[in-house]
Amino acid sequence: MNKMAADNIEFDDMASGRHGDAHTAPGHSIARMREEGGALAPIDCERKRLIHREDSVRQHSDAFRGIRTRLLEMAGENNFVTLVVAVSPRSGSSFVARNLATAFAFDESKTSLLVDCNLRYPNQHKAFGIEPRSGGLIDFLEHPSRGIASIMYPTGVPRLRLIPSGKSRENSGEYFSSFRMRAVLDSLRCRYPDRYLFLDGPPIKGSPDARILSDLADFVVIVAGYGRDTPAAINQAIANFDPAKLAGVVFNQSP
């Protein structure tokens, strides 16, 4: 499967437990939301390095379904926000975040929303082949009157939407620590109890943004570059986060 065939996905559990009280029953209107332009064919998914339901990528799909199962076991009946961050640059956290969100969207009773929070080096819109003509997250935080729906883009994966980062920013911490950012995520999650949010964050090494974003998330998935990140670097990265939020470490071979 092109580059995805070389990926080596392994997952180590880091924590267990359940969070909060159950939501009300999911609303199925969003689970049946219309896909503009239609759904991606399997061959198109493979070009974009996305998992799909066909046997040609069964091993990779099952790996991400396994992570999905782990997160659902931790959360119980609640939907949740998951932060996906890399130990160091080029460890493949954007690849993992993208496919983990896709794995959740496989379930017809669930929807996924992927939010690109890597403001220095955003690439999720490029991976999906989306031109964010209406802007993205930062544009909305600066001008909320435009409405959140204007920056939620269909991806070609049924029940998966993308909020791109928008304008590139060097000083991103001020946005992530703002009341408005927290309010946006709370609203996106609470409006639909069948919606699961995934934040694609910047690498832990060299930036405080990953730790800031973890305050907004229920769970944290850390991505380590297979053969790239040392055990010492991984342990140092883990130490940045609340142990109760750590869902595990994904060892990924592809950047």
C-alpha positions as CSV (number, residue, x, y, z in Angstrom):
1,M,0.0,0.0,0.0
2,N,2.6,2.6,-1.1
3,K,4.3,4.2,1.8
4,M,1.7,3.0,4.3
5,A,2.9,-0.6,3.8
6,A,6.1,0.3,5.6
7,D,4.4,1.6,8.7
8,N,5.0,-0.3,11.9
9,I,2.2,0.6,14.4
10,E,2.4,-0.7,17.9
11,F,0.5,0.5,20.9
12,D,1.5,0.4,24.6
13,D,-1.2,1.1,27.2
14,M,-0.3,3.8,29.8
15,A,-3.4,4.3,31.9
16,S,-6.9,3.0,32.7
17,G,-10.1,4.3,34.2
18,R,-13.4,6.0,33.2
19,H,-14.3,9.7,33.0
20,G,-17.4,11.4,34.1
21,D,-21.1,10.6,33.7
22,A,-22.7,9.2,30.5
23,H,-24.0,11.6,27.9
24,T,-27.5,11.4,26.6
25,A,-28.1,9.0,23.7
26,P,-26.3,10.1,20.5
27,G,-28.2,12.1,17.9
28,H,-28.2,10.2,14.7
29,S,-28.7,13.2,12.4
30,I,-25.0,14.1,12.4
31,A,-24.0,10.4,11.8
32,R,-26.0,10.6,8.5
33,M,-24.5,13.9,7.5
34,R,-24.1,14.4,3.7
35,E,-20.7,14.1,2.1
36,E,-20.1,16.8,-0.4
37,G,-18.4,15.5,-3.4
38,G,-18.9,11.9,-2.4
39,A,-16.8,9.4,-0.4
40,L,-13.1,8.6,-1.3
41,A,-12.6,5.4,-3.2
42,P,-10.1,2.9,-1.6
43,I,-7.4,3.7,-4.1
44,D,-7.8,7.4,-3.3
45,C,-7.5,6.7,0.4
46,E,-4.3,4.8,-0.2
47,R,-2.9,7.7,-2.2
48,K,-3.6,9.9,0.8
49,R,-2.2,7.3,3.2
50,L,-5.6,6.7,4.9
51,I,-7.0,3.5,6.2
52,H,-10.2,2.1,4.7
53,R,-12.4,-1.0,5.0
54,E,-10.9,-3.1,2.2
55,D,-8.6,-6.1,2.9
56,S,-5.6,-4.5,1.3
57,V,-5.0,-2.4,4.4
58,R,-6.5,-4.7,7.0
59,Q,-3.4,-4.8,9.2
60,H,-3.2,-1.0,9.4
61,S,-7.0,-0.6,9.9
62,D,-7.0,-3.2,12.7
63,A,-4.1,-1.3,14.4
64,F,-6.0,1.9,14.5
65,R,-9.2,0.1,15.5
66,G,-7.2,-1.3,18.5
67,I,-6.3,2.2,19.6
68,R,-10.0,3.2,19.2
69,T,-11.1,0.4,21.4
70,R,-8.6,1.4,24.1
71,L,-9.8,5.0,24.1
72,L,-13.5,3.9,24.2
73,E,-12.7,1.6,27.2
74,M,-11.1,4.4,29.1
75,A,-14.0,6.8,28.4
76,G,-17.0,4.6,29.0
77,E,-20.1,6.1,27.6
78,N,-18.8,9.6,27.1
79,N,-17.4,11.2,23.9
80,F,-14.1,12.9,24.4
81,V,-11.2,15.0,23.1
82,T,-8.0,13.2,22.3
83,L,-4.7,15.0,21.8
84,V,-2.2,13.3,19.5
85,V,1.4,14.5,19.8
86,A,4.8,13.3,18.7
87,V,7.9,12.9,20.9
88,S,10.0,14.8,18.2
89,P,9.5,16.2,14.7
90,R,8.9,13.7,11.9
91,S,7.6,11.0,14.2
92,G,4.3,10.8,12.3
93,S,1.8,12.2,14.7
94,S,-0.2,13.8,11.9
95,F,-0.5,10.5,10.1
96,V,-1.6,8.8,13.3
97,A,-4.1,11.5,14.2
98,R,-5.6,11.4,10.7
99,N,-6.1,7.7,10.7
100,L,-7.3,7.5,14.3
101,A,-10.0,10.0,13.4
102,T,-10.8,7.9,10.4
103,A,-11.1,4.7,12.5
104,F,-13.7,6.4,14.7
105,A,-15.6,7.5,11.6
106,F,-15.8,3.8,10.4
107,D,-18.5,3.4,13.1
108,E,-21.8,4.6,11.6
109,S,-23.0,5.7,15.1
110,K,-20.0,8.0,15.6
111,T,-18.6,11.1,13.9
112,S,-15.0,12.5,14.0
113,L,-13.7,16.0,14.0
114,L,-10.0,16.4,13.4
115,V,-8.5,19.8,14.4
116,D,-5.1,20.8,13.1
117,C,-3.4,22.5,16.1
118,N,0.1,22.5,14.7
119,L,0.2,26.2,13.9
120,R,3.8,26.4,12.8
121,Y,3.7,23.4,10.4
122,P,0.1,22.6,9.5
123,N,-0.4,19.9,7.0
124,Q,-3.7,18.1,7.5
125,H,-5.5,20.1,4.8
126,K,-2.7,19.2,2.4
127,A,-2.9,15.5,3.3
128,F,-6.7,15.5,2.5
129,G,-6.3,17.8,-0.5
130,I,-8.4,20.5,0.9
131,E,-8.1,24.2,0.1
132,P,-9.3,26.0,3.2
133,R,-10.8,29.0,1.4
134,S,-12.8,30.1,4.5
135,G,-9.8,29.9,6.8
136,G,-9.3,27.7,9.8
137,L,-9.1,27.5,13.6
138,I,-7.0,30.7,14.2
139,D,-9.2,32.7,11.8
140,F,-12.2,31.7,13.7
141,L,-10.6,32.4,17.1
142,E,-9.8,35.9,15.9
143,H,-13.1,36.5,14.2
144,P,-15.8,34.2,15.8
145,S,-18.6,36.1,14.1
146,R,-17.9,34.1,10.9
147,G,-19.3,30.9,12.6
148,I,-17.7,27.6,13.3
149,A,-19.5,25.8,10.5
150,S,-17.6,27.9,7.9
151,I,-14.3,26.3,8.9
152,M,-15.4,22.6,9.1
153,Y,-14.5,20.9,5.8
154,P,-15.6,17.5,4.5
155,T,-12.7,15.2,4.0
156,G,-14.1,12.5,1.6
157,V,-14.2,10.1,4.6
158,P,-17.9,9.7,5.7
159,R,-18.6,11.2,9.1
160,L,-15.1,12.8,9.3
161,R,-14.7,16.6,9.2
162,L,-11.5,18.7,9.4
163,I,-10.8,22.1,11.0
164,P,-7.5,23.2,9.5
165,S,-5.2,25.5,11.5
166,G,-5.7,28.5,9.4
167,K,-3.1,31.3,9.4
168,S,0.4,30.2,10.4
169,R,1.5,31.5,13.8
170,E,4.8,31.4,15.7
171,N,3.3,32.3,19.1
172,S,0.4,29.8,19.3
173,G,0.3,29.3,23.1
174,E,-1.8,32.5,23.6
175,Y,-4.5,31.0,21.4
176,F,-4.5,27.5,23.0
177,S,-4.6,28.9,26.5
178,S,-7.5,31.3,25.7
179,F,-11.0,31.0,27.1
180,R,-12.3,31.1,23.6
181,M,-10.4,28.0,22.6
182,R,-11.7,26.0,25.5
183,A,-15.2,27.2,24.8
184,V,-15.0,26.2,21.2
185,L,-13.9,22.7,22.0
186,D,-16.5,22.3,24.7
187,S,-19.2,23.5,22.3
188,L,-18.0,21.2,19.5
189,R,-18.1,18.1,21.8
190,C,-21.2,18.9,23.8
191,R,-23.4,19.7,20.8
192,Y,-23.4,16.2,19.5
193,P,-22.7,13.3,22.0
194,D,-21.7,11.1,19.0
195,R,-18.8,13.4,18.0
196,Y,-15.2,12.6,18.9
197,L,-12.6,15.3,18.6
198,F,-8.9,14.7,17.7
199,L,-6.3,17.5,18.1
200,D,-3.2,17.1,16.0
201,G,-0.7,18.9,18.1
202,P,2.9,20.0,17.6
203,P,5.9,17.9,18.7
204,I,6.5,17.8,22.4
205,K,10.2,18.5,22.0
206,G,11.0,22.2,21.6
207,S,7.5,23.6,22.2
208,P,5.2,24.1,25.2
209,D,2.1,23.9,23.0
210,A,1.6,20.2,23.5
211,R,1.4,20.5,27.2
212,I,-1.0,23.5,26.9
213,L,-3.2,21.6,24.6
214,S,-3.3,18.6,27.0
215,D,-5.2,20.8,29.4
216,L,-8.0,20.9,26.9
217,A,-8.0,17.1,26.2
218,D,-9.4,14.1,28.0
219,F,-6.8,11.8,26.7
220,V,-3.3,12.1,25.2
221,V,-1.8,9.7,22.7
222,I,2.0,10.0,22.2
223,V,3.6,9.1,18.9
224,A,7.2,7.9,19.0
225,G,9.3,7.4,15.8
226,Y,10.1,3.7,15.5
227,G,13.9,3.5,15.7
228,R,14.1,7.3,16.0
229,D,13.1,8.3,19.5
230,T,15.1,6.7,22.4
231,P,13.5,5.3,25.5
232,A,14.9,8.2,27.5
233,A,13.3,10.7,25.1
234,I,10.0,8.9,25.3
235,N,10.0,8.8,29.1
236,Q,10.9,12.5,29.1
237,A,7.9,13.2,26.8
238,I,5.5,11.2,29.0
239,A,6.6,13.2,32.0
240,N,5.0,16.3,30.5
241,F,1.4,15.0,30.9
242,D,-1.1,14.1,33.6
243,P,-0.7,10.3,34.0
244,A,-4.5,9.9,34.2
245,K,-4.8,11.3,30.7
246,L,-2.2,9.1,29.0
247,A,-3.8,6.5,26.8
248,G,-0.6,5.1,25.4
249,V,2.4,5.4,23.1
250,V,2.1,4.6,19.4
251,F,5.4,3.4,17.8
252,N,5.2,4.6,14.2
253,Q,7.7,4.0,11.4
254,S,6.4,6.5,8.9
255,P,6.9,10.3,9.2
